[in-house]
Amino acid sequence: VVTWIFLVHFSATIVTTNARPFAINSASSIVSNDNRRSCLACIHKLRGGAPSFESNPNYQNSPTLGDVNKDGFYHATTFQSPLQNNNQRPPPLTQLIRNYFADLHKYSPTLFNGTMASILLFVLWQFPTSSFVSTILRNHFMTSSYIVIHKRRYHALILSAFSHASFRHLALNMYAFVTFGRSVKPVLASQGIDLWPFVFAAAVFGNLVFLLFDKGQGSCVGLSGVTLALLAFDALVYPTKELRMIVSFIPITLPAYYLFLGLLGFSVLGILGLAGRSNVAHSTHLGGLVFGALFYEAFKRGWPRLWNYRIRKAYHALRR
């Protein structure tokens, strides 16, 4: 029995191997070898009136190699040559910029206003140091012990956050501000909190920490305290989120929580003078990271929602 099964299987394999699709006997009275069109028409009849092609279930709306018409030509109606769209061009760069800022304003006025204020102040900082504009900026848009403590210009704790020393400083802070601001905004909104109180509080807290460690020897500008506060809060809310960055042209990807710990340790080393000499305000960075972590702990306990309710209640009581 096994031998017969083997012979039958072997014979079927030979027949299948030598078989050709749509093979028709030349002696058949139905079709002639000299008429190719009649042959294809006959195949159409032999298949019971089925169409001359079979669609592939793995590729929806896509033709297969069996798509031939009655003239014997292959046709693929769903294929479009990329050269057909060769005349298309992207929209102008100015339109893309306008659309970007319009979408940003629609999503969060805080992110839009913070970005535009930083760009405007950066342009104003390019005026000569002897100009009236530069004098105003040095007296009201910088944080230092002399300006804040001795001159009592407390508004500089917030205004200095939107000043930047260089284009690279501005670009990095704007990228981080918009990126982490977009992620943090819906989380804060879940407890009825707007983004702008977080931004202002983080700016004040970071600059106060700077004044605590500064000893009256320097000044501070930039949104780094706010951006690192956003990063810290976002990293604690989404600790496994993968963040990508480039360090010395080397791309690095790591979980957000580890980046938060790394920046926290680096800021401490910078305050101790163990991170090299630079113009980086490590104390402001540390203040931003600490503020983000403290706000996260308060957020878990529902305190911001309670504070928000009491502030709104007091505000409406004063209006009466």
DRENDREN-865190 format. One line per field, with one value per residue: residue number from 0; residue in three letters; x, y, z of N, C-alpha, C in turn. Coordinates in steps of 0.02 Angstrom, whole numbers, plus 50000, padded with zeros to 5 digits. Atoms other than C-alpha are relative to their C-alpha. Layout:
N
seq = (NUM,...)
type = (ALA,...)
n.xx = (X,...)
n.yy = (Y,...)
n.zz = (Z,...)
ca.xx = (X,...)
ca.yy = (Y,...)
ca.zz = (Z,...)
c.xx = (X,...)
c.yy = (Y,...)
c.zz = (Z,...)
//
This chain:
320
seq = (0,1,2,3,4,5,6,7,8,9,10,11,12,13,14,15,16,17,18,19,20,21,22,23,24,25,26,27,28,29,30,31,32,33,34,35,36,37,38,39,40,41,42,43,44,45,46,47,48,49,50,51,52,53,54,55,56,57,58,59,60,61,62,63,64,65,66,67,68,69,70,71,72,73,74,75,76,77,78,79,80,81,82,83,84,85,86,87,88,89,90,91,92,93,94,95,96,97,98,99,100,101,102,103,104,105,106,107,108,109,110,111,112,113,114,115,116,117,118,119,120,121,122,123,124,125,126,127,128,129,130,131,132,133,134,135,136,137,138,139,140,141,142,143,144,145,146,147,148,149,150,151,152,153,154,155,156,157,158,159,160,161,162,163,164,165,166,167,168,169,170,171,172,173,174,175,176,177,178,179,180,181,182,183,184,185,186,187,188,189,190,191,192,193,194,195,196,197,198,199,200,201,202,203,204,205,206,207,208,209,210,211,212,213,214,215,216,217,218,219,220,221,222,223,224,225,226,227,228,229,230,231,232,233,234,235,236,237,238,239,240,241,242,243,244,245,246,247,248,249,250,251,252,253,254,255,256,257,258,259,260,261,262,263,264,265,266,267,268,269,270,271,272,273,274,275,276,277,278,279,280,281,282,283,284,285,286,287,288,289,290,291,292,293,294,295,296,297,298,299,300,301,302,303,304,305,306,307,308,309,310,311,312,313,314,315,316,317,318,319)
type = (VAL,VAL,THR,TRP,ILE,PHE,LEU,VAL,HIS,PHE,SER,ALA,THR,ILE,VAL,THR,THR,ASN,ALA,ARG,PRO,PHE,ALA,ILE,ASN,SER,ALA,SER,SER,ILE,VAL,SER,ASN,ASP,ASN,ARG,ARG,SER,CYS,LEU,ALA,CYS,ILE,HIS,LYS,LEU,ARG,GLY,GLY,ALA,PRO,SER,PHE,GLU,SER,ASN,PRO,ASN,TYR,GLN,ASN,SER,PRO,THR,LEU,GLY,ASP,VAL,ASN,LYS,ASP,GLY,PHE,TYR,HIS,ALA,THR,THR,PHE,GLN,SER,PRO,LEU,GLN,ASN,ASN,ASN,GLN,ARG,PRO,PRO,PRO,LEU,THR,GLN,LEU,ILE,ARG,ASN,TYR,PHE,ALA,ASP,LEU,HIS,LYS,TYR,SER,PRO,THR,LEU,PHE,ASN,GLY,THR,MET,ALA,SER,ILE,LEU,LEU,PHE,VAL,LEU,TRP,GLN,PHE,PRO,THR,SER,SER,PHE,VAL,SER,THR,ILE,LEU,ARG,ASN,HIS,PHE,MET,THR,SER,SER,TYR,ILE,VAL,ILE,HIS,LYS,ARG,ARG,TYR,HIS,ALA,LEU,ILE,LEU,SER,ALA,PHE,SER,HIS,ALA,SER,PHE,ARG,HIS,LEU,ALA,LEU,ASN,MET,TYR,ALA,PHE,VAL,THR,PHE,GLY,ARG,SER,VAL,LYS,PRO,VAL,LEU,ALA,SER,GLN,GLY,ILE,ASP,LEU,TRP,PRO,PHE,VAL,PHE,ALA,ALA,ALA,VAL,PHE,GLY,ASN,LEU,VAL,PHE,LEU,LEU,PHE,ASP,LYS,GLY,GLN,GLY,SER,CYS,VAL,GLY,LEU,SER,GLY,VAL,THR,LEU,ALA,LEU,LEU,ALA,PHE,ASP,ALA,LEU,VAL,TYR,PRO,THR,LYS,GLU,LEU,ARG,MET,ILE,VAL,SER,PHE,ILE,PRO,ILE,THR,LEU,PRO,ALA,TYR,TYR,LEU,PHE,LEU,GLY,LEU,LEU,GLY,PHE,SER,VAL,LEU,GLY,ILE,LEU,GLY,LEU,ALA,GLY,ARG,SER,ASN,VAL,ALA,HIS,SER,THR,HIS,LEU,GLY,GLY,LEU,VAL,PHE,GLY,ALA,LEU,PHE,TYR,GLU,ALA,PHE,LYS,ARG,GLY,TRP,PRO,ARG,LEU,TRP,ASN,TYR,ARG,ILE,ARG,LYS,ALA,TYR,HIS,ALA,LEU,ARG,ARG)
n.xx = (50042,49954,49969,50049,50008,49940,50002,50052,49975,49945,50030,50034,49949,49974,50052,50007,49940,49998,50061,49998,50067,50039,49978,50057,49979,50000,50050,50066,50043,50027,49955,49949,49935,49984,50040,49985,50057,50051,49977,50015,50073,50020,49983,50051,50060,49987,50001,50069,50020,49965,49958,49936,49947,50016,49971,49961,50030,49950,49989,50066,50003,49937,50003,49951,49972,50051,50041,49991,50063,50012,49950,49937,49957,50004,50022,50004,50037,49989,49932,49989,49929,49981,49985,50060,50003,49935,50009,50023,49949,50025,50021,49944,49976,50035,50066,49990,49987,50063,50043,49974,50015,50073,50018,49973,50044,50064,49991,49983,49977,49941,49942,49993,49977,49932,49953,49995,49966,49929,49971,49999,49949,49935,49987,49985,49934,49948,49984,49936,50003,50008,50067,50051,50032,49955,50001,50063,49995,49954,50028,50065,50007,49946,50004,49937,50012,50005,50063,50059,49998,49983,50045,50068,50036,50019,50027,49946,49998,50039,49981,49934,50007,50012,49940,49952,49934,49976,50050,50001,50036,50071,50027,50006,50053,50065,50016,50020,50059,50058,50006,50025,50063,50055,50012,50022,50062,50060,49997,50022,50071,50041,50020,50026,49945,49971,49928,49962,49976,49942,49942,49979,49975,49936,49952,49984,49966,49933,49959,49987,49946,49939,49980,49978,49932,49960,49957,49995,49944,50017,50069,50030,50054,50017,50059,49977,50033,50068,49998,49980,50057,50046,49970,50003,50069,50018,49962,50029,50067,49987,49928,49972,49998,49932,49980,49941,49960,49935,49946,49937,50016,50017,50071,50012,50070,50006,50064,50003,49983,49927,49976,50013,49950,49935,49997,49999,49932,49954,50011,49967,49928,49985,50000,49940,49942,49970,50023,49963,50016,50043,50049,50064,50027,50019,50047,50066,50021,50019,50064,50054,50011,50030,50070,50040,50009,50045,50067,50027,50023,50062,50051,50025,50044,50058,49996,50011,50072,50027,49977,50034,50069,50001,49981,50058,50053,49981,50004,50070,50024,49976,50037,50065)
n.yy = (49940,49942,49994,49971,49929,49965,49995,49952,49933,49984,49986,49936,49947,49990,49968,49932,49962,49989,49968,49929,49972,49989,50043,50025,50048,49971,50034,49984,49968,49937,49944,50010,49973,49941,49942,49988,49967,50051,50041,49966,49999,50067,50008,49964,50042,50060,49982,49990,49930,49960,49947,50022,49991,50021,49953,50030,49979,49967,49932,49974,49954,50004,50052,50054,50017,50028,49947,49990,49991,50049,49991,50028,49949,49992,49933,49987,49937,49963,49975,49933,49984,49942,49944,49962,49947,49967,49928,49975,49969,49985,49930,49955,50006,49951,50027,50053,49968,49972,50055,50028,49957,49999,50062,49995,49955,50035,50053,49972,49931,49992,50019,49951,49935,50009,50005,49936,49953,50017,49980,49927,49975,50017,49948,49938,50006,49989,49928,49983,49996,49930,49976,49996,50066,50045,49979,50025,50072,50017,49980,50031,50066,50042,50017,49995,49976,49927,49978,50026,49988,49930,49955,50024,50010,50071,50023,50028,50073,50030,49972,50025,50068,49997,49972,50052,49971,50017,50034,50071,50002,49990,50056,50058,49990,49999,50069,50036,49968,50021,50073,50024,49964,50036,50062,49986,49962,50040,50030,49948,49986,50051,49974,49932,49952,49974,50008,49940,49996,50045,49968,49943,50024,50032,49948,49967,50047,50011,49940,49994,50046,49968,49948,50033,50025,49954,49959,49933,49994,50010,49988,50059,49990,50060,50040,50068,50023,50021,50060,50057,50016,50038,50066,50040,50020,50048,50062,50035,50023,50052,50018,50045,49967,49997,49934,50004,49939,50007,49976,50003,50033,50070,50006,50040,50011,50028,49982,49931,49999,50001,49934,49955,50013,49978,49927,49980,50010,49954,49933,49999,49997,49933,49953,50014,49984,50061,50013,49957,49929,49978,49948,50032,49988,50066,49992,49990,50066,50041,49974,50023,50072,50009,49976,50049,50059,49982,49990,50067,50029,49966,50018,50067,49996,49958,49934,49945,49991,49966,49930,49967,49987,49947,49937,49978,49980,49936,49950,49982,49963,49930,49965,49981)
n.zz = (50000,49996,50066,50046,49982,50023,50073,50018,49981,50045,50065,49995,49998,50068,50040,49976,50018,50071,50024,50013,49992,50059,50056,50037,50050,50067,50041,49976,50051,49973,50010,50050,49980,50039,49979,49929,49969,49989,49944,49937,49992,49980,49928,49965,49999,49960,49928,49978,50003,49949,50030,50025,49950,49932,49952,49946,49936,49958,50024,50017,50057,50036,50052,49997,50064,50044,50028,50072,50034,50052,50051,49977,49971,49927,49980,49928,49999,49937,49995,50025,50004,49960,50044,50011,49949,49999,50003,49936,49958,49932,49992,49983,49932,49958,49984,49949,49936,49976,49979,49938,49943,49991,49965,49931,49962,49989,49951,49934,50002,49958,50039,50054,49974,49974,50056,50035,49956,49999,50064,50003,49954,50028,50051,49966,49969,50050,50004,49966,49927,49980,50020,49948,49996,49963,49930,49972,49994,49946,49935,49984,50031,49976,49929,49962,49932,50002,50030,49965,49927,49983,50035,49987,50062,49995,50064,50040,49989,50054,50065,50021,50027,50072,50032,50017,50013,50067,50040,49980,49936,50017,50038,49956,49952,50034,50019,49940,49973,50039,49998,49935,49984,50032,49964,49932,49999,49986,49933,49953,50013,49968,49934,50008,49991,50062,50006,49984,49931,49993,50031,49959,49936,50012,50013,49937,49956,50026,49989,49928,49985,50027,49952,49938,50009,50041,49957,50026,50046,50070,50021,50032,50048,50036,49981,49983,49939,50017,50042,49959,49957,50042,50012,49939,49989,50053,49990,49943,50022,50050,49988,50051,50065,50028,50024,50044,50001,50031,49957,50038,50063,49987,49981,49939,49983,49933,49968,49974,49929,49993,50021,49944,49948,50025,49998,49930,49975,50034,49972,49934,50013,50024,49944,49960,50040,50024,50069,50045,49999,50055,49983,49986,49933,49974,49944,50029,50025,49942,49976,50043,49990,49933,50003,50036,49958,49945,50027,50015,49937,49981,50050,49983,49941,50017,49970,50048,50013,49941,50004,50055,49978,49950,50031,50040,49953,49973,50053,50011,49940,50004,50053,49975)
ca.xx = (50000,50142,50224,50064,50042,50221,50197,50036,50116,50271,50163,50058,50215,50281,50117,50103,50282,50264,50092,50069,49926,49789,49863,49741,49756,49804,49682,49539,49394,49359,49515,49643,49829,49829,49706,49775,49624,49507,49613,49595,49410,49395,49484,49359,49218,49301,49312,49124,49112,49230,49330,49498,49592,49595,49620,49749,49670,49835,49835,49669,49626,49788,49805,49898,49996,49835,49765,49761,49627,49555,49690,49825,49892,49932,49843,49854,49721,49769,49952,50000,50171,50261,50307,50125,50144,50314,50242,50180,50279,50270,50188,50298,50404,50319,50150,50218,50282,50116,50022,50138,50114,49927,49912,50023,49913,49757,49829,49904,49910,50040,50161,50128,50150,50304,50386,50345,50401,50567,50596,50551,50664,50807,50792,50791,50947,51041,51035,51199,51239,51238,51060,50907,50830,50982,50978,50796,50833,50980,50879,50717,50748,50892,50897,51036,51054,51076,50921,50801,50859,50940,50831,50677,50629,50540,50459,50631,50611,50482,50538,50717,50653,50608,50778,50914,51099,51125,51029,51080,51017,50852,50830,50862,50745,50606,50616,50608,50475,50356,50394,50369,50235,50127,50146,50116,49968,49835,49898,49875,49706,49646,49641,49577,49748,49811,49988,50035,50034,50155,50269,50272,50295,50437,50523,50513,50568,50717,50778,50759,50869,50995,50996,51019,51180,51240,51316,51288,51420,51322,51159,51041,50930,50838,50692,50798,50722,50547,50593,50680,50531,50420,50542,50548,50359,50337,50472,50388,50216,50284,50445,50462,50442,50594,50682,50808,50949,51118,51272,51433,51355,51310,51123,51064,50895,50848,50693,50637,50659,50844,50869,50789,50906,51056,51016,50984,51154,51242,51163,51224,51399,51392,51347,51493,51609,51641,51562,51690,51693,51553,51420,51283,51173,51172,51079,50934,50929,50925,50784,50681,50706,50664,50508,50447,50474,50387,50241,50223,50212,50080,49989,49976,49892,49768,49832,49840,49656,49616,49724,49643,49470,49512,49595,49446,49327,49423,49431,49244,49215,49323,49227,49065)
ca.yy = (50000,50119,50081,50121,50283,50332,50294,50393,50541,50534,50529,50675,50775,50747,50794,50950,51002,50985,51065,51240,51359,51371,51229,51179,51031,51080,50955,51033,51085,51234,51340,51359,51385,51523,51633,51700,51810,51664,51565,51696,51712,51524,51527,51656,51537,51386,51480,51495,51677,51734,51894,51882,51923,51863,51988,51947,51944,52001,52161,52251,52344,52285,52190,52026,51945,51870,52040,52024,52084,51989,52061,51981,52142,52161,52305,52379,52510,52555,52594,52776,52828,52945,53051,53102,53205,53274,53448,53462,53574,53598,53757,53911,53914,54071,53983,53833,53950,54041,53877,53814,53965,53969,53787,53823,53969,53864,53724,53831,54021,54002,53910,54033,54190,54121,54077,54243,54343,54250,54281,54466,54493,54403,54527,54673,54607,54630,54820,54903,54901,55091,55104,55144,54974,54881,54984,54938,54755,54751,54835,54735,54576,54499,54411,54461,54503,54686,54700,54591,54618,54789,54872,54771,54736,54574,54567,54525,54349,54315,54432,54367,54193,54253,54332,54229,54258,54174,54099,53923,53958,54020,53875,53740,53817,53847,53668,53598,53724,53677,53490,53462,53597,53502,53345,53425,53535,53396,53319,53483,53509,53346,53439,53602,53688,53801,53793,53974,53965,53818,53917,54074,53979,53876,54034,54118,53962,53930,54110,54111,53957,54048,54195,54074,54002,54153,54255,54415,54380,54349,54364,54241,54242,54107,53987,53838,53832,53820,53692,53580,53594,53536,53395,53338,53337,53247,53120,53077,53063,52958,52879,52751,52876,52865,53030,53053,53179,53208,53226,53270,53209,53042,52999,52935,52861,52828,52829,53000,52954,52915,53079,53171,53086,53121,53306,53317,53243,53350,53509,53464,53433,53600,53693,53608,53660,53482,53496,53612,53800,53873,54007,53881,53928,53756,53822,53881,53710,53626,53741,53696,53509,53520,53623,53497,53353,53444,53493,53312,53255,53387,53341,53158,53211,53326,53484,53592,53558,53614,53770,53810,53794,53907,54039,54045,54055,54199,54288,54279,54337,54492,54534,54538)
ca.zz = (50000,50044,49877,49780,49877,49837,49651,49642,49733,49619,49462,49520,49556,49380,49301,49409,49373,49186,49180,49110,49152,49023,48919,48782,48669,48492,48422,48514,48403,48517,48486,48348,48374,48244,48332,48495,48526,48504,48626,48762,48727,48742,48909,48964,48917,48997,49162,49166,49118,49257,49229,49146,49306,49486,49627,49760,49934,50011,49909,49911,49750,49672,49507,49489,49350,49283,49233,49044,48928,48781,48668,48774,48849,49033,49115,49290,49312,49491,49455,49435,49378,49498,49347,49333,49493,49445,49419,49597,49716,49905,49968,49995,50150,50215,50204,50302,50437,50448,50457,50594,50706,50671,50726,50878,50931,50908,51013,51153,51162,51299,51186,51045,51150,51238,51073,50989,51142,51145,50959,50974,51125,51038,50893,51014,51101,50937,50956,51005,51190,51194,51128,51231,51191,51256,51417,51447,51417,51538,51675,51661,51561,51658,51827,51945,52128,52086,51977,52078,52257,52262,52129,52178,52000,52036,51865,51796,51870,51733,51593,51594,51551,51376,51341,51258,51236,51066,50922,50974,51150,51077,50956,51086,51212,51086,51025,51202,51255,51114,51119,51305,51318,51193,51297,51467,51419,51408,51571,51664,51580,51657,51824,51751,51753,51615,51551,51584,51776,51765,51648,51755,51918,51844,51781,51951,52046,51931,51943,52132,52142,52031,52152,52297,52224,52126,52269,52172,52039,51880,51784,51703,51548,51454,51461,51515,51688,51613,51481,51608,51724,51581,51543,51724,51742,51575,51617,51783,51701,51556,51625,51484,51343,51229,51198,51058,51063,50984,51094,51001,50837,50919,50918,51087,51132,51313,51425,51485,51668,51645,51551,51697,51821,51710,51693,51880,51920,51789,51861,52035,51968,51878,52037,52126,51985,51927,51754,51677,51658,51551,51546,51584,51732,51814,51965,51855,51771,51941,51996,51844,51868,52053,52017,51889,52011,52155,52045,51991,52172,52208,52048,52101,52262,52174,52257,52098,52066,52244,52225,52060,52136,52283,52175,52056,52203,52280,52113,52086,52265,52235,52075,52171)
c.xx = (50043,50032,49953,49989,50058,49998,49949,50023,50054,49973,49964,50049,50028,49951,49992,50058,50001,49939,50011,49930,49968,50025,49939,50026,49994,49948,49930,49961,49975,50044,50052,50065,50016,49963,50010,49941,49945,50018,49983,49925,49974,50014,49947,49936,50010,49997,49930,49978,50033,50041,50069,50057,49974,50034,50035,49972,50049,50014,49933,50006,50065,49997,50053,50025,49948,49957,50018,49932,49993,50049,50068,50048,49989,49979,49995,49969,50015,50070,50005,50074,50016,50016,49938,49993,50064,49994,49977,50059,49973,49980,50059,50018,49965,49930,50006,50012,49936,49953,50023,49981,49925,49976,50025,49956,49933,50006,50013,50023,50062,50064,50013,50029,50071,50052,50009,50035,50075,50034,50006,50055,50070,50020,50019,50069,50056,50016,50067,49991,49989,49931,49953,49966,50042,50001,49938,50004,50045,49971,49937,49993,50059,49989,50069,49983,49991,49932,49940,49999,50012,49953,49927,49957,49981,49971,50054,50005,49961,50025,50067,49996,49992,50056,50050,50064,50024,49944,49995,49962,49925,49970,49990,49942,49931,49978,49975,49935,49937,49990,49970,49937,49940,49982,49970,49931,49938,50000,49976,49926,49955,49978,49979,50053,50025,50075,50038,50018,50061,50062,50026,50030,50068,50054,50022,50041,50072,50045,50014,50056,50066,50025,50027,50073,50047,50051,50014,50054,49981,49928,49976,49945,49985,49943,50020,49967,49930,50001,50020,49946,49948,50027,49995,49929,49979,50035,49971,49929,50007,50073,50030,50001,50072,50013,50064,50036,50068,50052,50066,49992,49985,49927,49991,49925,49997,49933,50004,50021,50075,50030,49989,50052,50069,50008,50002,50070,50050,49993,50033,50075,50020,50001,50063,50064,50036,49979,50035,49977,49960,49954,49931,49979,49973,49949,49929,49972,49977,49933,49942,49985,49966,49927,49956,49986,49952,49929,49969,49974,49935,49943,49971,49950,49939,50002,49990,49926,49967,50021,49963,49928,49997,50017,49942,49943,50014,49995,49928,49971,50022,49961,49931,50003)
c.yy = (50062,50011,50032,50074,50042,50010,50051,50071,50022,50018,50067,50058,50014,50036,50073,50043,50018,50038,50074,50028,50013,49959,49969,49955,50030,49968,50018,50036,50068,50058,49981,50032,50065,50062,50011,50032,49951,49955,50032,50004,49933,49987,50034,49959,49939,50015,50017,50072,50044,50053,49974,50012,49977,50048,49961,50022,50035,50072,50027,50052,50001,49945,49948,49986,49971,50053,50011,50008,49949,50006,49973,50050,50004,50071,50004,50068,50041,50028,50069,50015,50060,50061,50042,50057,50040,50076,50030,50027,50011,50073,50043,49994,50049,49974,49944,50030,50030,49946,49970,50043,50007,49938,50003,50045,49968,49947,50028,50072,50012,49983,50050,50065,49995,49997,50067,50052,49987,50022,50076,50028,49984,50051,50066,49999,50012,50074,50013,50010,50071,50028,49999,49933,49952,50018,49974,49925,49980,50015,49962,49929,49955,49987,50004,50026,50076,50022,49979,50021,50073,50049,49981,49996,49926,49972,49969,49924,49963,50024,49973,49930,50001,50035,49944,50032,49987,49965,49926,49991,50006,49939,49939,50008,50001,49930,49961,50028,49976,49925,49976,50037,49967,49937,50013,50033,49956,49967,50050,50014,49948,50019,50073,50054,50022,49992,50061,50007,49956,50035,50058,49978,49967,50052,50035,49954,49989,50059,50012,49952,50027,50053,49970,49978,50050,50040,50068,50010,49995,50017,49939,50022,49932,49961,49930,49974,49974,49935,49938,49982,49960,49930,49956,49975,49947,49933,49959,49975,49942,49977,49956,50031,50006,50069,49993,50067,49983,50033,49991,49959,49925,49996,49953,49996,49966,50021,50069,50003,50001,50067,50050,49990,50024,50075,50026,49993,50048,50071,50006,50005,50069,50051,49991,50016,49940,49983,50045,50072,50019,50054,49971,50014,49934,50005,50012,49934,49956,50023,49978,49926,49986,50023,49950,49938,50015,50009,49933,49967,50032,49981,49932,50003,50045,50070,50056,50011,50037,50073,50038,50017,50058,50068,50027,50024,50068,50056,50022,50037,50073,50039,50021,50064)
c.zz = (50000,49932,49950,50015,49975,49924,49977,50014,49952,49931,50000,50002,49932,49957,50019,49979,49927,49973,49990,50008,49934,49939,49967,49944,49930,49955,50019,49945,50023,49980,49949,50023,49964,50022,50075,50035,50014,50058,50067,50011,50021,50073,50042,50006,50044,50075,50023,49999,50052,49967,49983,50049,50068,50048,50056,50067,50045,49979,49976,49943,49961,49949,50011,49930,49952,49968,49927,49969,49943,49941,50021,50030,50075,50016,50076,50009,50063,50006,49969,50001,50043,49957,49986,50049,50004,50000,50066,50040,50070,50005,50019,50074,50047,50019,50052,50069,50029,50025,50067,50060,50010,50037,50072,50043,50014,50054,50070,49991,50042,49962,49944,50026,50028,49945,49965,50043,50001,49935,49996,50045,49974,49946,50034,50034,49951,49991,50035,50075,50024,49985,50059,50010,50041,50074,50035,50012,50058,50068,50019,49973,50015,50074,50030,50070,50002,49975,50042,50073,50016,49966,50009,49936,49994,49935,49956,50009,49945,49932,49976,49969,49925,49963,49988,49975,49929,49962,50018,50065,49988,49967,50044,50049,49968,49980,50061,50029,49964,50006,50065,50021,49969,50038,50070,50002,50012,50068,50052,49991,50032,50070,49995,50008,49932,50001,50025,50074,50013,49973,50043,50066,49992,49986,50065,50045,49976,50011,50073,50022,49974,50049,50065,49994,49966,50041,49970,49948,49927,49987,49961,49953,49969,50030,50022,50063,49986,49960,50039,50050,49962,49987,50061,50013,49949,50010,50058,49984,49952,50006,49946,49931,49976,49971,49960,50001,49969,50045,49962,49936,50008,50020,50060,50012,50068,50030,50033,50073,50010,49977,50056,50055,49977,50002,50072,50029,49968,50027,50068,49992,49975,50055,50042,49961,49971,49929,49950,50005,49938,50025,50016,50072,50028,50057,49974,49972,50058,50028,49957,50009,50067,50000,49964,50041,50057,49975,49983,50063,50024,49953,50015,50057,49988,50029,49949,49984,50058,50000,49946,50019,50049,49970,49959,50045,50030,49948,49987,50060,49998,49947,50022,50043)
//
